[in-house]
Amino acid sequence: MATATTATDFDVRRHDSFGLRVQHLLHSNPVLGPLAVLIVAIIAFSIVNARFLTATNMSLVLQQVTVIAVLALGQTLIILTAGIDLSAGAIAVFSSILAATFCTRAGLPGVLALVLGLGFGTLMGAINGFLVTRIKLPPFIVTLGTLTIFFSLNSVVSGSETVRGSDMPGIMTWTGESIPIGNFRLTYGSIIMLLLFAYFFYALSRTAWGKHVYATGDDAEAARLAGIQTSRVLFSVYTVAGLLYAVGGWILIGRLASASPNVGTEYNLDSITAVVLGGTSLFGGRGSVLGTLIGALIVGFFRNGLQLAGVEVVWQGFAIGLLVLIAVSLDQWIRKVKT
């Protein structure tokens, strides 16, 4: 005997159907969720405080976000392979101290000192990659160890002293200079950051290397059986991330107008936060650098907006932490989508 369909059954099926459509939409377009959060945050904070959307404040937020965004870009590459890097901030700060030391104490030309600083940052990333791919150590343990090592060496090399920007060649602090666009000021560091995101957006979406990064993170064994050199992919990812962290260190010198060994302790978590809020899965294989850029902007806008609203610093951290938990929970739900 046929069972009559009740209005309640119809409502449940309609609700489930809507939920499935949203789930599939976010699975195929992981940037949409973070973008919606960013738009809502901008609208809400602009209503709370009229100064929020001013050109001066927007340029300040972009400057604050730039370093974290570059570090998060390198972090994205690693998380896409189902890894994680806790040494991002340590590499950035140590490479900046090395570059500053080369041009002040060793007397090297600014360009050469900068190249050496970037080279050592790349080498530090390669060390992480070697330990992960050759020694087969877990990325969490490897980068936790190198985090401590690099920060310790940073203190030894610098003597815990800050190198002033006035003592360094102009190329070292150039990233902090800006181009005025009305009341908005766009720093060269921010331009470098945007160009890096554009390049890696292309590299991950249009090149064989990018497809191999996604495949390795999605299922390393399946990728290996398909002929992908997964160890080489992982090594390249950690090495490139090291270079990006070093570029972040260079931008940091321009941002602070100095090379300080006493900064960067929070950069590791901030970079991971930006990646997670940007929709990149901590389980690897899903996400985009565009989402990471949006995630970094979310962190910057939330902190700036809450500060303008008079919210205490401790509650600003609470809000960011809550956003991370929501983002990870959403990722878990999206990964359950049936394809």
C-alpha positions as CSV (number, residue, x, y, z in Angstrom):
1,M,0.0,0.0,0.0
2,A,1.4,3.4,-0.9
3,T,2.3,5.7,1.9
4,A,1.0,9.3,1.7
5,T,3.7,11.9,1.6
6,T,3.2,14.4,4.5
7,A,4.1,18.1,4.5
8,T,6.7,17.3,7.1
9,D,8.4,14.7,5.0
10,F,8.5,17.2,2.1
11,D,10.1,19.9,4.3
12,V,12.7,17.5,5.6
13,R,13.6,16.4,2.0
14,R,13.7,20.0,0.9
15,H,16.0,20.9,3.8
16,D,18.3,17.9,3.1
17,S,18.4,18.8,-0.6
18,F,19.3,22.4,0.2
19,G,22.0,21.2,2.6
20,L,23.5,18.8,0.0
21,R,23.5,21.5,-2.6
22,V,25.4,23.8,-0.3
23,Q,27.8,21.0,0.6
24,H,28.5,20.2,-3.0
25,L,28.9,23.9,-3.9
26,L,31.5,24.5,-1.1
27,H,33.2,21.2,-2.0
28,S,33.7,22.3,-5.6
29,N,34.3,26.0,-4.8
30,P,36.1,26.1,-1.4
31,V,36.8,29.9,-1.8
32,L,33.1,30.8,-1.6
33,G,32.8,30.2,2.2
34,P,35.8,32.4,3.2
35,L,34.7,35.1,0.7
36,A,31.3,35.2,2.3
37,V,32.8,35.6,5.7
38,L,35.1,38.4,4.4
39,I,32.2,40.3,2.9
40,V,30.0,40.0,6.0
41,A,33.0,41.1,8.2
42,I,33.6,44.2,6.0
43,I,29.9,45.2,6.1
44,A,29.6,44.6,9.8
45,F,32.7,46.5,10.8
46,S,32.0,49.4,8.5
47,I,28.6,49.8,10.2
48,V,30.2,49.6,13.7
49,N,32.9,52.2,12.9
50,A,32.9,54.7,10.0
51,R,36.7,54.8,10.0
52,F,36.9,51.1,9.1
53,L,36.5,51.6,5.3
54,T,38.7,54.7,5.0
55,A,41.6,54.5,2.6
56,T,44.1,55.1,5.4
57,N,42.8,52.2,7.5
58,M,42.6,49.9,4.5
59,S,46.2,50.6,3.6
60,L,47.2,49.9,7.2
61,V,45.4,46.5,7.2
62,L,47.0,45.5,4.0
63,Q,50.5,46.4,5.3
64,Q,49.8,44.4,8.5
65,V,48.5,41.4,6.5
66,T,51.3,41.3,3.9
67,V,54.0,39.4,5.9
68,I,51.5,36.8,7.2
69,A,50.0,36.4,3.7
70,V,53.4,35.5,2.2
71,L,54.2,33.1,5.0
72,A,50.7,31.6,4.6
73,L,51.3,31.1,0.9
74,G,54.3,28.8,1.7
75,Q,52.2,27.2,4.4
76,T,49.4,26.5,1.8
77,L,51.8,24.5,-0.4
78,I,52.7,22.3,2.5
79,I,49.2,21.8,3.9
80,L,48.0,20.9,0.4
81,T,50.3,17.9,0.6
82,A,48.8,17.0,4.0
83,G,51.8,18.4,5.9
84,I,52.3,21.3,8.2
85,D,55.2,23.7,8.9
86,L,55.7,25.1,12.4
87,S,59.0,26.7,11.5
88,A,57.6,29.3,9.0
89,G,58.1,32.3,11.3
90,A,61.5,31.1,12.5
91,I,62.8,30.8,8.9
92,A,61.4,34.2,8.0
93,V,63.0,36.0,11.0
94,F,66.3,34.1,10.8
95,S,66.7,34.7,7.1
96,S,66.1,38.4,7.7
97,I,68.7,38.5,10.5
98,L,71.2,36.7,8.2
99,A,70.7,39.2,5.4
100,A,71.0,42.1,7.7
101,T,74.1,40.7,9.3
102,F,75.8,40.0,5.9
103,C,75.4,43.7,4.9
104,T,76.3,45.3,8.2
105,R,78.9,43.1,9.9
106,A,80.3,41.4,6.9
107,G,80.1,44.5,4.7
108,L,78.6,42.8,1.7
109,P,76.7,44.8,-0.9
110,G,73.0,45.0,-0.2
111,V,71.9,42.9,-3.2
112,L,74.4,40.1,-2.5
113,A,73.4,40.1,1.2
114,L,69.7,39.9,0.3
115,V,70.4,37.0,-2.2
116,L,72.3,35.1,0.5
117,G,69.5,35.7,3.0
118,L,66.9,34.3,0.5
119,G,69.3,31.4,-0.3
120,F,69.7,30.5,3.4
121,G,65.9,30.6,3.8
122,T,65.5,28.3,0.9
123,L,68.2,26.0,2.4
124,M,66.2,25.9,5.7
125,G,63.1,24.8,3.8
126,A,65.1,22.2,2.0
127,I,66.4,20.8,5.3
128,N,62.8,20.4,6.4
129,G,62.0,18.7,3.1
130,F,65.0,16.3,3.4
131,L,64.0,15.2,6.9
132,V,60.4,14.6,5.8
133,T,61.2,12.8,2.5
134,R,64.5,11.0,3.2
135,I,64.5,10.4,6.9
136,K,60.7,9.8,6.8
137,L,60.0,11.9,9.9
138,P,56.5,13.4,10.4
139,P,56.3,17.0,9.3
140,F,54.9,18.1,12.6
141,I,57.9,16.7,14.5
142,V,60.4,17.9,11.9
143,T,59.2,21.5,11.9
144,L,58.7,21.6,15.6
145,G,62.4,20.7,16.0
146,T,63.6,23.1,13.4
147,L,61.5,25.9,14.9
148,T,63.5,25.7,18.0
149,I,66.8,25.3,16.2
150,F,66.3,28.2,13.9
151,F,65.1,30.5,16.6
152,S,68.1,29.5,18.8
153,L,70.5,30.2,15.9
154,N,68.8,33.5,15.3
155,S,69.6,34.6,18.8
156,V,73.2,33.4,18.5
157,V,73.8,35.2,15.2
158,S,72.1,38.4,16.2
159,G,73.3,38.5,19.8
160,S,69.6,39.3,20.5
161,E,70.2,42.8,19.1
162,T,68.1,44.6,16.5
163,V,69.8,45.8,13.3
164,R,68.5,49.3,12.4
165,G,67.2,50.0,8.9
166,S,69.4,53.1,8.8
167,D,72.5,50.9,9.1
168,M,71.4,48.7,6.1
169,P,71.5,49.4,2.3
170,G,68.3,50.8,0.8
171,I,67.4,47.5,-0.9
172,M,66.9,45.9,2.5
173,T,64.2,48.3,3.5
174,W,62.8,49.0,0.0
175,T,59.8,46.7,0.6
176,G,58.5,49.2,3.2
177,E,58.4,52.1,0.8
178,S,55.0,52.9,-0.6
179,I,53.2,54.3,-3.7
180,P,50.5,56.9,-2.7
181,I,47.1,56.3,-4.4
182,G,45.1,59.2,-3.0
183,N,44.9,58.5,0.7
184,F,45.7,54.8,0.1
185,R,49.3,53.8,0.3
186,L,50.4,50.6,-1.4
187,T,53.8,49.3,-0.3
188,Y,56.2,47.5,-2.6
189,G,56.1,44.6,-0.1
190,S,52.3,44.3,-0.8
191,I,52.9,44.4,-4.5
192,I,55.4,41.6,-4.2
193,M,52.9,39.6,-2.1
194,L,50.2,40.0,-4.7
195,L,52.5,39.0,-7.6
196,L,53.5,35.9,-5.7
197,F,49.9,34.9,-5.1
198,A,49.2,35.5,-8.8
199,Y,52.1,33.3,-9.8
200,F,51.3,30.4,-7.5
201,F,47.6,30.6,-8.5
202,Y,48.8,29.9,-12.0
203,A,51.4,27.3,-11.0
204,L,48.9,25.2,-8.9
205,S,46.1,25.4,-11.4
206,R,47.8,25.3,-14.8
207,T,51.1,23.3,-14.4
208,A,52.0,19.7,-14.0
209,W,53.8,20.5,-10.7
210,G,50.6,22.0,-9.3
211,K,48.5,19.0,-10.2
212,H,51.1,16.7,-8.6
213,V,51.0,18.8,-5.4
214,Y,47.2,18.3,-5.2
215,A,47.5,14.6,-6.1
216,T,50.1,13.9,-3.5
217,G,48.0,15.6,-0.8
218,D,44.8,13.8,-1.8
219,D,46.3,10.3,-1.8
220,A,50.1,9.9,-1.8
221,E,50.0,6.2,-2.5
222,A,47.6,6.5,-5.4
223,A,49.8,9.4,-6.8
224,R,52.9,7.2,-6.5
225,L,51.2,4.3,-8.3
226,A,50.2,6.8,-11.1
227,G,53.9,7.6,-11.7
228,I,54.2,10.8,-9.7
229,Q,57.5,11.2,-7.8
230,T,55.8,12.1,-4.5
231,S,59.1,12.4,-2.6
232,R,60.4,15.0,-5.2
233,V,57.1,16.8,-5.0
234,L,57.3,17.0,-1.2
235,F,60.9,18.1,-1.2
236,S,60.2,20.8,-3.8
237,V,57.2,22.1,-1.8
238,Y,59.2,22.5,1.4
239,T,62.1,24.1,-0.5
240,V,59.9,26.6,-2.2
241,A,58.1,27.3,1.0
242,G,61.5,28.1,2.6
243,L,62.1,30.7,-0.2
244,L,58.7,32.2,0.4
245,Y,59.3,32.5,4.1
246,A,62.6,34.3,3.4
247,V,60.8,36.7,1.1
248,G,58.4,37.3,4.0
249,G,61.5,38.1,6.1
250,W,62.6,40.6,3.6
251,I,59.2,42.3,3.6
252,L,59.3,42.2,7.4
253,I,62.5,44.2,7.4
254,G,60.8,46.9,5.3
255,R,57.7,46.8,7.5
256,L,59.6,47.3,10.7
257,A,62.4,49.4,9.2
258,S,64.8,47.0,11.1
259,A,65.7,43.4,11.4
260,S,64.7,42.2,14.9
261,P,65.3,38.8,16.3
262,N,62.5,39.3,18.9
263,V,59.5,39.1,16.5
264,G,57.8,36.2,14.7
265,T,56.8,34.0,17.6
266,E,53.1,34.2,16.6
267,Y,53.7,34.0,12.8
268,N,53.6,30.2,12.7
269,L,50.0,30.0,14.1
270,D,48.9,33.1,12.2
271,S,50.0,31.6,8.9
272,I,48.2,28.3,9.7
273,T,45.1,30.3,10.7
274,A,45.0,32.2,7.4
275,V,45.3,28.9,5.5
276,V,42.5,27.2,7.5
277,L,40.2,30.2,7.3
278,G,40.9,30.3,3.5
279,G,39.3,26.9,3.1
280,T,42.4,24.7,2.5
281,S,41.9,21.3,4.1
282,L,44.3,20.2,6.8
283,F,44.0,16.7,5.4
284,G,45.5,17.8,2.1
285,G,44.4,17.8,-1.5
286,R,41.8,20.6,-1.4
287,G,42.2,24.4,-1.3
288,S,43.6,27.3,-3.2
289,V,46.0,30.2,-2.7
290,L,43.2,32.6,-3.4
291,G,41.4,31.2,-0.4
292,T,44.6,31.7,1.7
293,L,44.8,35.4,0.6
294,I,41.1,35.8,1.7
295,G,41.9,34.0,4.9
296,A,44.8,36.4,5.7
297,L,42.5,39.4,5.0
298,I,39.8,37.9,7.3
299,V,42.4,37.8,10.1
300,G,43.5,41.3,9.4
301,F,40.0,42.8,9.1
302,F,38.7,41.0,12.2
303,R,41.6,42.2,14.4
304,N,41.5,45.7,13.0
305,G,37.7,45.9,13.1
306,L,37.5,44.6,16.7
307,Q,40.2,47.0,17.7
308,L,38.3,50.0,16.2
309,A,35.2,48.7,18.0
310,G,37.1,48.9,21.4
311,V,37.2,45.1,21.9
312,E,40.1,44.0,24.2
313,V,43.0,42.1,22.7
314,V,42.1,38.9,24.6
315,W,38.7,38.8,23.0
316,Q,40.1,39.5,19.6
317,G,42.1,36.3,20.0
318,F,39.0,34.5,21.2
319,A,37.1,35.6,18.0
320,I,39.9,34.4,15.7
321,G,40.2,31.1,17.6
322,L,36.4,30.6,17.3
323,L,36.6,31.3,13.5
324,V,39.3,28.6,13.2
325,L,37.2,26.0,15.0
326,I,34.2,26.8,12.8
327,A,36.4,26.6,9.6
328,V,37.8,23.2,10.6
329,S,34.3,21.9,11.4
330,L,33.0,23.2,8.1
331,D,35.9,21.4,6.3
332,Q,35.0,18.1,8.0
333,W,31.4,18.5,6.9
334,I,32.4,19.4,3.3
335,R,34.8,16.4,3.1
336,K,31.9,14.1,3.7
337,V,30.3,15.0,0.4
338,K,29.3,12.1,-1.7
339,T,30.7,12.4,-5.3
